[in-house]
Amino acid sequence: MAAQESAARIIRTVIHMLEPQFAVELWNGERIGDMDGPVLAINDPMAVRRLALKPNIGSIVELWISGQIDVKNGTLFDLVERGPKGKFKQKLKTLPKWQLLKDVPALLLGGRGTDASGVDGQKPFVSGSDKAAITHHYDVSNEFYQLFLDERMVYTCAYFTDWANSLDQAQEAKLDLICRKLRLKPGEKLLDIGCGWGAMLIHAAKHYGIIGTGVSLSEAQTALARERIKAEGLEDKITIHVKSYEHLDEQFDKISSIGMFEHVGIANYDTYFSSVHRLLRPGGLYLHHAITRRMKRNKKTFGRKSAEHLALVKYIFPGGELDHLGMTIENLEGYGFEVHDVENLREHYGKTCRLWADRLHARFDEAIAEVGAPKARLWLLYLTGCALAFERGTVQINQTLASRRKRGISAVPQTRADLYR
């Protein structure tokens, strides 16, 4: 009981100083704050112990996954929007540390409490996602992803010609925008690297008459993609291989890489860009659609892994890394490409991730039945965090159009008026 009383005192003190605009409910039914709206539920007093021992984002993730902390009467978005006013880090500095420390010994002697999240973390960070890492993320369950993705199952940033557009409309608009940027023509050979459930290839074959090839390391995604291709009657137009892009040995007129590059890993950029250059015919167009983060003052600072990044690669994207826009362009030019256009779609991805999170929340019981509560809770936290990161500008997403360099006039027309019709 002493540990629980100490934990409750710590929480009361912290809430009093931070002044969030939401109520907090303790494991014993005690409620701190009388405002309406979302409620932060702390279901286990040992959650405080864990944070006292390891005050980092990894601990918060584990507590959320295990259900030791939860949100009632709202969503994670609601909780964030009604958080403490002012600068959070500055408010933390005002906490009465000596007063809080008086209650720590009782917590440390109070037992371990619930410690397992039910979701396996990955091994220490290695640059680049191998087949096992891709399986970890994408082979969760096709049925699980169907709960929150659009009807085509496009798991990348949508494109909203109107912010009121549905997710289905915005994803179709994104696919068509990429086809127009690539200037696809009937009979051209298109390679889609990391083709997922096949939406890009199906759209390009149906509406632009291309001959499509896709590569993926996900067995589950490829199986469903092939079913969808068969259902569309496009088996003679589209072929998908379960293998790496680097093992292909033919050339293509156009290449798209949509939301795959984040898995490559900075250590493997030489292999990636060399392969794309080899696979693309001279003068052919390459659409590079990838998340980036802001460059720092120097490369050493940029190379440091943030706590958020380490949590992301531990639980969600093993081996994943983001470059900055300058690095993307530098590599494209260095490996024999001419860069034509760069478009930042940050707000579009913020909107996309928020819709995904809302849709998953709306069907959360089904998600739990499909993959279990820990994994469903992890994905809800991940999608919410991504939405906030893009909305706040912490990360960016860019579509970069380049061609394999050749002498003479490029394949890109003198204006882009046709792209934004």
C-alpha positions as CSV (number, residue, x, y, z in Angstrom):
1,M,0.0,0.0,0.0
2,A,2.9,2.4,0.7
3,A,4.0,2.1,-2.9
4,Q,0.5,2.9,-4.2
5,E,0.2,5.9,-1.9
6,S,3.6,7.2,-3.0
7,A,2.6,6.7,-6.7
8,A,-0.7,8.6,-6.1
9,R,1.1,11.5,-4.4
10,I,3.6,11.8,-7.2
11,I,0.8,11.9,-9.8
12,R,-1.2,14.5,-7.9
13,T,1.9,16.7,-7.6
14,V,2.8,16.4,-11.3
15,I,-0.7,17.0,-12.5
16,H,-1.0,20.1,-10.2
17,M,2.1,21.6,-11.7
18,L,1.6,20.8,-15.4
19,E,-2.1,21.7,-15.4
20,P,-3.3,19.6,-18.3
21,Q,-6.8,20.3,-19.7
22,F,-7.9,16.7,-19.1
23,A,-8.7,14.6,-16.1
24,V,-6.6,11.7,-14.7
25,E,-8.1,8.5,-13.3
26,L,-6.0,6.3,-11.0
27,W,-6.1,2.6,-10.6
28,N,-8.2,2.9,-7.4
29,G,-10.9,5.0,-9.0
30,E,-9.6,8.4,-7.7
31,R,-10.2,11.1,-10.3
32,I,-7.9,14.2,-10.5
33,G,-9.5,17.1,-12.3
34,D,-13.2,17.7,-13.0
35,M,-13.2,18.8,-16.6
36,D,-15.1,16.9,-19.3
37,G,-13.5,15.2,-22.3
38,P,-10.7,12.7,-22.5
39,V,-9.4,11.0,-19.4
40,L,-5.8,9.7,-18.9
41,A,-6.3,6.4,-17.1
42,I,-3.3,5.1,-15.1
43,N,-4.3,1.5,-14.4
44,D,-1.3,0.3,-12.5
45,P,0.6,2.2,-9.8
46,M,3.8,0.5,-10.9
47,A,3.6,2.6,-14.1
48,V,5.0,5.4,-12.0
49,R,7.8,3.1,-10.8
50,R,8.7,2.3,-14.3
51,L,8.9,6.0,-15.4
52,A,10.9,6.8,-12.3
53,L,13.5,4.1,-13.2
54,K,13.5,4.8,-16.9
55,P,12.1,8.2,-17.8
56,N,12.1,7.8,-21.6
57,I,9.8,7.4,-24.5
58,G,10.4,3.7,-24.6
59,S,8.9,3.3,-21.1
60,I,5.8,5.3,-22.2
61,V,5.4,3.1,-25.3
62,E,5.7,-0.1,-23.2
63,L,3.1,1.3,-20.7
64,W,0.7,2.1,-23.5
65,I,1.1,-1.2,-25.2
66,S,0.5,-3.2,-22.0
67,G,-2.5,-1.1,-21.1
68,Q,-1.0,0.2,-17.9
69,I,-1.9,3.6,-19.2
70,D,-4.9,4.3,-21.5
71,V,-7.3,7.0,-22.7
72,K,-11.0,7.0,-21.9
73,N,-13.8,9.1,-23.4
74,G,-11.7,10.1,-26.3
75,T,-8.6,9.4,-28.4
76,L,-4.9,10.0,-28.2
77,F,-5.4,13.0,-30.4
78,D,-7.8,14.5,-27.9
79,L,-5.4,13.9,-25.1
80,V,-2.5,15.7,-27.0
81,E,-4.7,18.6,-28.0
82,R,-5.7,19.2,-24.3
83,G,-2.3,18.7,-22.9
84,P,-0.4,21.3,-20.7
85,K,-0.5,24.8,-22.0
86,G,2.9,26.5,-22.7
87,K,6.2,24.8,-23.2
88,F,6.1,21.3,-21.7
89,K,9.9,21.0,-21.1
90,Q,10.0,24.3,-19.2
91,K,7.1,23.2,-17.0
92,L,8.9,20.0,-16.2
93,K,11.8,22.0,-14.8
94,T,9.4,23.7,-12.3
95,L,8.5,20.3,-10.7
96,P,9.4,20.1,-7.0
97,K,12.0,17.4,-7.5
98,W,13.0,17.0,-3.8
99,Q,9.4,16.5,-2.8
100,L,8.9,13.9,-5.5
101,L,12.1,12.1,-4.6
102,K,10.8,11.5,-1.1
103,D,8.2,9.1,-2.5
104,V,10.6,7.2,-4.8
105,P,12.1,4.8,-2.2
106,A,8.6,3.4,-1.5
107,L,8.1,2.8,-5.2
108,L,11.4,1.0,-5.7
109,L,10.5,-1.4,-2.8
110,G,7.0,-1.9,-4.1
111,G,7.6,-4.7,-6.5
112,R,8.0,-4.9,-10.3
113,G,4.3,-4.7,-11.3
114,T,3.3,-5.5,-14.9
115,D,6.3,-5.2,-17.1
116,A,5.7,-7.1,-20.3
117,S,4.1,-5.3,-23.3
118,G,3.2,-8.4,-25.2
119,V,5.1,-7.0,-28.3
120,D,8.6,-8.2,-29.1
121,G,11.2,-5.5,-29.5
122,Q,13.9,-6.0,-32.2
123,K,17.6,-6.5,-32.0
124,P,20.0,-3.5,-31.8
125,F,19.8,-1.1,-34.7
126,V,21.2,-2.3,-38.1
127,S,20.9,0.1,-41.1
128,G,18.4,-1.3,-43.6
129,S,15.3,-3.6,-43.3
130,D,16.0,-7.2,-44.3
131,K,13.2,-9.7,-45.2
132,A,12.6,-10.6,-41.6
133,A,12.2,-6.9,-40.8
134,I,9.7,-6.4,-43.6
135,T,7.8,-9.4,-42.5
136,H,7.7,-7.9,-38.9
137,H,5.8,-4.9,-40.2
138,Y,3.9,-5.8,-43.3
139,D,2.9,-9.4,-42.6
140,V,1.0,-8.5,-39.5
141,S,-2.2,-9.5,-41.2
142,N,-3.8,-8.3,-44.5
143,E,-7.2,-8.3,-42.7
144,F,-5.7,-6.0,-40.0
145,Y,-4.6,-3.4,-42.6
146,Q,-7.9,-3.6,-44.4
147,L,-9.5,-2.2,-41.2
148,F,-8.0,1.3,-41.7
149,L,-6.6,1.6,-45.2
150,D,-8.6,2.6,-48.3
151,E,-10.3,0.2,-50.6
152,R,-7.1,-0.2,-52.8
153,M,-5.0,-0.8,-49.7
154,V,-2.5,2.0,-50.4
155,Y,-0.2,2.3,-47.4
156,T,1.5,5.6,-48.3
157,C,0.7,9.3,-48.3
158,A,-2.5,10.2,-50.0
159,Y,-3.0,13.4,-52.1
160,F,-6.0,15.6,-51.3
161,T,-7.1,17.9,-54.1
162,D,-9.7,19.0,-51.5
163,W,-9.2,18.5,-47.8
164,A,-12.8,17.2,-47.7
165,N,-11.9,14.3,-50.0
166,S,-12.4,10.8,-48.7
167,L,-9.4,8.6,-48.2
168,D,-10.4,6.5,-51.2
169,Q,-10.6,9.6,-53.4
170,A,-7.2,11.0,-52.1
171,Q,-5.4,7.7,-52.7
172,E,-6.7,7.4,-56.2
173,A,-5.6,11.0,-56.8
174,K,-2.1,10.2,-55.5
175,L,-1.7,7.2,-57.7
176,D,-2.8,9.2,-60.7
177,L,-0.5,12.1,-59.9
178,I,2.4,9.8,-59.8
179,C,1.4,8.3,-63.2
180,R,1.2,11.8,-64.7
181,K,4.5,12.8,-63.2
182,L,6.1,9.7,-64.8
183,R,4.4,10.6,-68.2
184,L,3.3,6.9,-68.5
185,K,2.4,5.8,-72.0
186,P,0.7,2.5,-73.3
187,G,3.2,-0.3,-73.6
188,E,5.9,1.2,-71.4
189,K,7.6,-1.0,-68.9
190,L,7.1,0.2,-65.3
191,L,8.9,-1.1,-62.3
192,D,7.4,-0.4,-58.8
193,I,9.9,-1.0,-56.1
194,G,8.2,-2.2,-52.9
195,C,4.9,-2.6,-54.6
196,G,2.9,-3.5,-51.5
197,W,-0.6,-4.8,-52.4
198,G,-0.2,-3.8,-56.0
199,A,-2.4,-0.6,-56.1
200,M,0.1,1.5,-58.2
201,L,0.7,-1.2,-60.8
202,I,-3.0,-2.0,-61.1
203,H,-3.9,1.7,-61.5
204,A,-1.1,2.3,-64.1
205,A,-2.1,-0.8,-66.1
206,K,-5.8,-0.1,-66.1
207,H,-5.6,3.7,-66.9
208,Y,-2.3,4.1,-68.7
209,G,-1.7,0.7,-70.4
210,I,1.7,0.0,-69.0
211,I,3.4,-3.4,-68.6
212,G,4.1,-3.6,-64.9
213,T,6.7,-5.4,-62.7
214,G,6.7,-5.2,-59.0
215,V,9.1,-6.4,-56.3
216,S,8.4,-6.9,-52.6
217,L,9.8,-8.8,-49.7
218,S,6.4,-9.4,-48.1
219,E,4.9,-12.8,-48.8
220,A,1.5,-11.8,-47.4
221,Q,1.2,-8.6,-49.4
222,T,2.3,-10.3,-52.6
223,A,-0.3,-13.1,-52.2
224,L,-3.1,-10.6,-51.9
225,A,-1.7,-8.4,-54.7
226,R,-1.7,-11.3,-57.1
227,E,-5.3,-12.1,-56.2
228,R,-6.3,-8.5,-56.9
229,I,-4.4,-8.5,-60.2
230,K,-6.2,-11.7,-61.2
231,A,-9.5,-10.2,-60.2
232,E,-8.9,-7.2,-62.5
233,G,-7.9,-9.5,-65.4
234,L,-4.4,-8.0,-65.6
235,E,-2.3,-11.2,-65.2
236,D,-0.8,-10.7,-68.6
237,K,0.1,-7.1,-67.8
238,I,1.6,-7.3,-64.3
239,T,4.1,-9.6,-62.6
240,I,5.2,-9.4,-59.0
241,H,8.3,-11.0,-57.6
242,V,9.1,-11.7,-54.0
243,K,12.7,-10.6,-54.1
244,S,15.0,-7.6,-53.8
245,Y,15.2,-4.9,-56.5
246,E,19.0,-5.6,-56.7
247,H,18.4,-9.0,-58.1
248,L,16.5,-7.8,-61.2
249,D,18.4,-7.9,-64.5
250,E,16.2,-6.1,-67.1
251,Q,15.7,-2.4,-67.9
252,F,12.5,-0.4,-67.5
253,D,11.2,2.8,-69.1
254,K,9.9,4.2,-65.8
255,I,10.5,3.3,-62.1
256,S,8.5,4.3,-59.1
257,S,9.5,3.9,-55.4
258,I,6.6,4.9,-53.2
259,G,7.2,4.7,-49.4
260,M,9.8,2.0,-49.7
261,F,13.1,4.0,-49.5
262,E,12.7,4.4,-45.7
263,H,13.6,0.7,-45.4
264,V,16.8,0.8,-47.4
265,G,19.1,2.2,-44.7
266,I,21.8,4.8,-45.2
267,A,24.5,2.2,-45.2
268,N,22.9,0.6,-48.3
269,Y,22.3,3.7,-50.4
270,D,25.1,2.8,-52.8
271,T,23.5,-0.5,-53.7
272,Y,20.1,1.1,-54.0
273,F,20.9,4.1,-56.3
274,S,23.3,2.0,-58.4
275,S,20.6,-0.6,-58.9
276,V,17.9,2.0,-59.9
277,H,20.4,3.6,-62.3
278,R,21.1,0.2,-63.9
279,L,17.5,-0.8,-64.1
280,L,16.3,2.5,-65.7
281,R,16.9,3.0,-69.4
282,P,18.8,6.2,-70.4
283,G,16.4,9.1,-70.3
284,G,13.8,7.1,-68.3
285,L,12.0,8.7,-65.4
286,Y,12.2,7.8,-61.7
287,L,9.7,8.9,-59.1
288,H,11.2,8.9,-55.6
289,H,8.5,9.2,-52.9
290,A,10.0,9.1,-49.5
291,I,9.9,10.5,-45.9
292,T,12.8,12.8,-44.9
293,R,13.8,14.7,-41.8
294,R,15.3,18.1,-41.5
295,M,19.1,18.5,-41.9
296,K,21.0,19.7,-38.9
297,R,23.9,22.1,-38.8
298,N,26.3,19.3,-39.5
299,K,26.3,15.6,-40.5
300,K,27.4,14.4,-37.1
301,T,24.4,16.0,-35.4
302,F,22.1,14.7,-38.1
303,G,23.4,11.2,-37.6
304,R,22.4,11.0,-34.0
305,K,19.4,8.8,-33.4
306,S,16.6,10.5,-31.4
307,A,14.7,8.7,-28.7
308,E,11.6,8.7,-31.0
309,H,13.6,7.1,-33.9
310,L,15.0,4.4,-31.6
311,A,11.5,3.5,-30.4
312,L,10.2,3.5,-34.0
313,V,12.8,1.1,-35.3
314,K,12.5,-1.1,-32.2
315,Y,8.8,-1.7,-32.4
316,I,7.6,-0.7,-35.9
317,F,10.3,-0.4,-38.6
318,P,13.4,-2.4,-37.8
319,G,16.4,-1.1,-39.8
320,G,14.5,2.0,-41.0
321,E,16.3,5.3,-41.5
322,L,15.4,8.7,-43.0
323,D,17.8,10.9,-45.0
324,H,17.3,14.7,-45.5
325,L,16.2,16.2,-48.8
326,G,19.7,17.4,-49.6
327,M,21.1,13.9,-49.2
328,T,18.4,12.5,-51.6
329,I,19.3,15.1,-54.3
330,E,23.0,14.6,-53.7
331,N,22.7,10.9,-54.2
332,L,20.5,11.1,-57.3
333,E,22.9,13.5,-59.0
334,G,26.0,11.5,-57.8
335,Y,24.6,8.3,-59.2
336,G,23.9,9.7,-62.7
337,F,20.4,11.2,-62.4
338,E,19.1,14.6,-63.4
339,V,16.6,16.0,-60.8
340,H,13.6,17.8,-62.3
341,D,11.0,18.4,-59.6
342,V,10.6,18.2,-55.8
343,E,7.2,18.5,-54.1
344,N,6.7,18.4,-50.4
345,L,3.4,16.7,-49.4
346,R,3.9,16.9,-45.6
347,E,0.4,18.2,-44.8
348,H,-1.1,15.5,-47.0
349,Y,0.6,12.8,-45.0
350,G,-0.5,14.3,-41.7
351,K,-4.1,14.1,-43.0
352,T,-3.6,10.6,-44.2
353,C,-2.2,9.3,-40.9
354,R,-4.9,11.0,-38.9
355,L,-7.5,9.3,-41.0
356,W,-5.8,6.0,-40.6
357,A,-5.6,6.4,-36.8
358,D,-9.3,7.5,-36.7
359,R,-10.4,4.5,-38.8
360,L,-8.4,2.1,-36.7
361,H,-9.8,3.6,-33.5
362,A,-13.3,3.2,-34.9
363,R,-12.8,-0.5,-35.5
364,F,-10.5,-1.2,-32.6
365,D,-12.4,-4.2,-31.2
366,E,-12.0,-5.9,-34.6
367,A,-8.3,-5.0,-34.7
368,I,-7.8,-6.6,-31.2
369,A,-9.6,-9.7,-32.4
370,E,-7.3,-9.9,-35.5
371,V,-3.8,-9.2,-34.0
372,G,-4.3,-9.0,-30.3
373,A,-4.5,-6.0,-28.0
374,P,-0.8,-5.2,-27.6
375,K,-0.1,-5.0,-31.4
376,A,-3.4,-3.1,-32.1
377,R,-2.5,-0.6,-29.3
378,L,1.0,-0.2,-30.7
379,W,-0.2,0.5,-34.3
380,L,-2.8,3.0,-32.9
381,L,0.0,4.8,-31.1
382,Y,2.3,4.7,-34.1
383,L,-0.3,6.1,-36.5
384,T,-1.2,8.9,-34.1
385,G,2.4,9.8,-33.6
386,C,3.1,9.9,-37.3
387,A,0.1,12.2,-37.9
388,L,1.3,14.6,-35.2
389,A,4.9,14.5,-36.6
390,F,3.8,15.4,-40.1
391,E,1.3,18.0,-38.9
392,R,4.0,19.7,-36.8
393,G,6.7,19.5,-39.4
394,T,9.0,17.2,-37.5
395,V,9.3,15.1,-40.6
396,Q,8.6,15.8,-44.3
397,I,7.6,13.7,-47.3
398,N,8.8,14.6,-50.8
399,Q,8.1,13.4,-54.3
400,T,11.3,13.8,-56.3
401,L,11.2,13.3,-60.1
402,A,14.5,12.5,-61.8
403,S,15.6,11.0,-65.0
404,R,18.6,8.8,-65.9
405,R,21.0,11.4,-67.3
406,K,21.6,11.5,-71.1
407,R,22.6,14.1,-73.6
408,G,20.0,16.3,-75.2
409,I,16.4,17.2,-74.3
410,S,14.9,15.4,-71.3
411,A,11.6,13.6,-71.2
412,V,10.0,16.3,-69.0
413,P,8.0,19.0,-70.8
414,Q,8.8,22.7,-70.4
415,T,5.9,23.3,-68.0
416,R,4.0,21.3,-65.4
417,A,0.5,22.7,-66.2
418,D,-0.9,19.3,-67.0
419,L,-0.1,17.8,-63.6
420,Y,-2.5,19.8,-61.4
421,R,-5.6,19.7,-63.5
